[in-house]
Amino acid sequence: MAITKEELLTVLNARLARSETDIDEEIRSALYDLSELALWPDLWTSDTSQTLASGDVSLSHPSDFRILDKIILNDGSNDGRPLTLIDGGFDQYLKRKEDESSTDYDEPLEYTPRGTLWYLDPTADGAYTTVIYYWKYATSLSSIDFSEPFREAIYNAVMMKYLEGKGLAQTPKFAEKAQLYLRETTKLLPRADRPNPVVAYRDI
C-alpha cells in the first residue's frame, strides 16, 4: 500500500498525542534526508524530455536530480554508449572549445559537470534524443516515492523533524524516535544500489 502524507499525519498525531493538521514541511525534510542516505532503487529513474540539435553543448539536471548514473544519446536509429567523464574536468573542456569550429561537431561522447548542467564534447552535430538515468530526491508529497519497507523509517523521520521543529530535540521522546530511525535505516541499507557515494566533482 502506498505511503501517503495523510497517513503520516495520522501516525504522528497518534504516536505523539498531537492534533496537527499540516506537517508538509516536516515530511519534505524527512524525505530529503532519507533520499541522501543511500542510492535507493526506489529513487532510480530516467528522464527522456531533453533533446539535442546541431550546435548544442549541454544538458540540464532534471528538477529532482540527485546523483547521475549514466547519459545515453540516440541519433534516431541507434543508442550510443554511455557518455564518459572528460579527463581533466571543466578546465579541459574549455581548452577543447577554444579551437573548436562547426566542422568539429560530432556525436557527443564525453561530458563534464558544471553547476546544474552537463557540458558535452564534441558539440552535437545533429539531432539526438537523450536518456538520463539517475537517482532522484523523493519530492512528491501526494504519493511518497518510497515503498513499503521504508514505512517505519519515514514515520520516525517525520516525528524527529516535528519534535526538532518544536524545540524538543533534546528530549527522551526525540532520542527514542532517533534510535528507531537508526534501527530501521540500518535494516534498509542492504537494499541500496550502493552506499551514499562520495562523488569527485571537477570544477573551476
C-alpha positions as CSV (number, residue, x, y, z in Angstrom):
1,M,0.0,0.0,0.0
2,A,1.3,3.4,-0.9
3,I,2.6,5.7,1.8
4,T,0.6,9.0,1.8
5,K,1.1,12.3,3.6
6,E,-2.4,11.9,5.2
7,E,-1.2,8.6,6.7
8,L,2.0,10.2,8.0
9,L,-0.1,13.0,9.7
10,T,-2.4,10.4,11.3
11,V,0.5,8.4,12.6
12,L,2.3,11.4,14.0
13,N,-0.8,12.7,15.8
14,A,-1.5,9.2,17.3
15,R,2.0,8.4,18.4
16,L,2.9,11.9,19.8
17,A,-0.6,12.7,21.1
18,R,-0.9,15.8,18.9
19,S,-3.7,17.3,16.8
20,E,-1.7,18.8,13.9
21,T,-3.3,19.4,10.5
22,D,-0.3,20.2,8.3
23,I,3.2,18.7,8.5
24,D,4.1,19.0,4.9
25,E,7.5,20.7,5.7
26,E,8.4,18.0,8.2
27,I,7.6,15.3,5.6
28,R,9.5,17.1,2.9
29,S,12.6,17.5,5.1
30,A,12.4,13.8,6.3
31,L,12.2,12.5,2.7
32,Y,15.2,14.7,1.7
33,D,17.3,13.3,4.4
34,L,16.3,9.7,3.6
35,S,17.0,10.3,-0.1
36,E,20.6,11.3,0.8
37,L,21.3,8.3,3.0
38,A,22.0,5.9,0.1
39,L,21.3,5.3,-3.6
40,W,17.9,3.6,-3.3
41,P,16.4,1.5,-6.1
42,D,13.0,3.2,-5.3
43,L,14.6,6.5,-6.4
44,W,16.4,5.3,-9.6
45,T,14.6,6.8,-12.6
46,S,15.2,8.3,-16.1
47,D,14.4,11.5,-17.9
48,T,13.8,11.5,-21.7
49,S,12.5,15.1,-22.0
50,Q,15.7,16.7,-23.4
51,T,16.8,16.6,-27.0
52,L,19.9,18.0,-28.7
53,A,20.2,19.8,-32.0
54,S,23.3,20.7,-34.0
55,G,25.4,23.2,-32.0
56,D,24.0,22.2,-28.6
57,V,26.6,21.9,-25.9
58,S,24.8,20.9,-22.7
59,L,22.1,19.0,-20.9
60,S,20.3,20.1,-17.7
61,H,19.8,18.3,-14.5
62,P,16.2,17.1,-14.1
63,S,14.4,19.0,-11.4
64,D,14.5,16.2,-8.9
65,F,18.1,15.2,-9.7
66,R,20.4,13.9,-7.1
67,I,23.2,11.6,-8.4
68,L,23.9,10.7,-12.1
69,D,24.0,7.1,-13.2
70,K,24.6,7.5,-17.0
71,I,23.7,9.5,-20.1
72,I,22.8,7.8,-23.3
73,L,22.2,9.5,-26.7
74,N,20.3,8.2,-29.7
75,D,20.9,9.5,-33.2
76,G,17.5,8.4,-34.4
77,S,18.4,4.8,-35.1
78,N,20.9,3.6,-32.6
79,D,21.7,4.1,-28.9
80,G,25.2,5.2,-28.2
81,R,27.4,4.0,-25.4
82,P,27.0,5.9,-22.1
83,L,28.9,9.1,-22.1
84,T,32.2,9.1,-20.2
85,L,33.7,11.9,-18.0
86,I,36.2,14.2,-19.5
87,D,39.6,13.6,-18.0
88,G,40.6,17.0,-16.7
89,G,37.1,18.2,-16.0
90,F,35.7,21.6,-16.9
91,D,39.1,23.1,-17.4
92,Q,39.9,20.5,-20.1
93,Y,36.5,21.1,-21.7
94,L,37.2,24.8,-22.0
95,K,40.6,24.2,-23.6
96,R,39.0,21.9,-26.2
97,K,36.4,24.5,-27.1
98,E,38.9,27.3,-27.7
99,D,39.8,25.9,-31.1
100,E,36.5,24.1,-32.0
101,S,34.6,25.1,-35.1
102,S,31.4,23.8,-36.6
103,T,33.5,21.3,-38.7
104,D,34.5,19.6,-35.5
105,Y,30.9,18.9,-34.4
106,D,30.2,15.2,-34.0
107,E,28.3,12.8,-31.8
108,P,29.0,13.7,-28.1
109,L,31.0,11.0,-26.4
110,E,32.1,12.7,-23.1
111,Y,30.7,15.2,-20.6
112,T,31.8,17.2,-17.6
113,P,29.5,18.6,-14.8
114,R,29.3,22.3,-14.0
115,G,26.6,23.6,-11.7
116,T,23.3,22.2,-12.9
117,L,24.5,21.4,-16.4
118,W,26.5,18.6,-18.1
119,Y,28.7,20.0,-20.8
120,L,29.2,17.7,-23.8
121,D,32.1,17.1,-26.1
122,P,32.2,17.1,-29.0
123,T,29.5,19.7,-29.6
124,A,26.4,17.9,-31.1
125,D,26.5,17.6,-34.9
126,G,22.7,16.9,-35.3
127,A,19.6,15.8,-33.6
128,Y,19.8,13.4,-30.7
129,T,17.3,12.2,-28.2
130,T,18.6,11.6,-24.7
131,V,18.0,9.3,-21.7
132,I,19.4,10.4,-18.4
133,Y,19.4,7.7,-15.8
134,Y,19.8,9.0,-12.2
135,W,18.8,8.7,-8.6
136,K,16.4,11.4,-7.6
137,Y,15.3,13.1,-4.4
138,A,11.9,11.9,-3.1
139,T,10.0,15.1,-3.7
140,S,6.3,14.1,-4.1
141,L,4.1,14.5,-1.1
142,S,0.9,13.4,-2.8
143,S,2.4,9.9,-3.4
144,I,5.5,9.1,-1.4
145,D,8.2,7.6,-3.7
146,F,9.5,5.1,-1.1
147,S,7.9,1.7,-1.0
148,E,6.5,-0.4,1.9
149,P,9.8,-1.4,3.6
150,F,10.5,2.3,4.3
151,R,7.3,2.9,6.1
152,E,8.6,2.8,9.7
153,A,11.8,4.7,8.8
154,I,9.7,7.5,7.3
155,Y,7.3,7.5,10.3
156,N,10.2,8.1,12.7
157,A,12.0,10.5,10.5
158,V,8.9,12.7,10.2
159,M,8.4,12.6,14.0
160,M,12.0,13.6,14.6
161,K,11.6,16.6,12.2
162,Y,8.5,17.6,14.0
163,L,10.0,17.3,17.5
164,E,13.1,19.2,16.3
165,G,10.9,22.0,15.0
166,K,9.2,22.3,18.3
167,G,12.5,22.7,20.1
168,L,12.3,19.1,21.6
169,A,15.4,17.7,20.0
170,Q,17.0,17.1,23.5
171,T,14.1,15.2,24.9
172,P,13.7,11.4,25.6
173,K,11.0,11.2,23.0
174,F,13.3,12.5,20.3
175,A,16.0,10.1,21.4
176,E,13.5,7.3,21.2
177,K,12.5,8.2,17.6
178,A,16.1,8.7,16.6
179,Q,17.0,5.2,17.8
180,L,14.1,3.7,16.0
181,Y,15.0,5.6,12.8
182,L,18.6,4.3,13.1
183,R,17.4,0.7,13.5
184,E,15.1,0.9,10.6
185,T,17.6,2.6,8.2
186,T,20.3,0.1,9.2
187,K,17.9,-2.7,8.1
188,L,17.2,-0.9,4.8
189,L,20.8,-0.2,3.8
190,P,21.4,-3.7,2.2
191,R,18.6,-2.8,-0.2
192,A,20.6,0.2,-1.6
193,D,22.1,0.1,-5.1
194,R,25.3,1.2,-3.3
195,P,26.1,3.3,-0.2
196,N,25.9,7.0,-0.4
197,P,28.8,7.9,-2.7
198,V,31.5,10.5,-2.3
199,V,31.4,11.9,-5.9
200,A,34.5,13.6,-7.3
201,Y,33.3,16.8,-8.8
202,R,35.6,18.6,-11.2
203,D,35.1,22.3,-11.5
204,I,36.9,25.6,-11.9
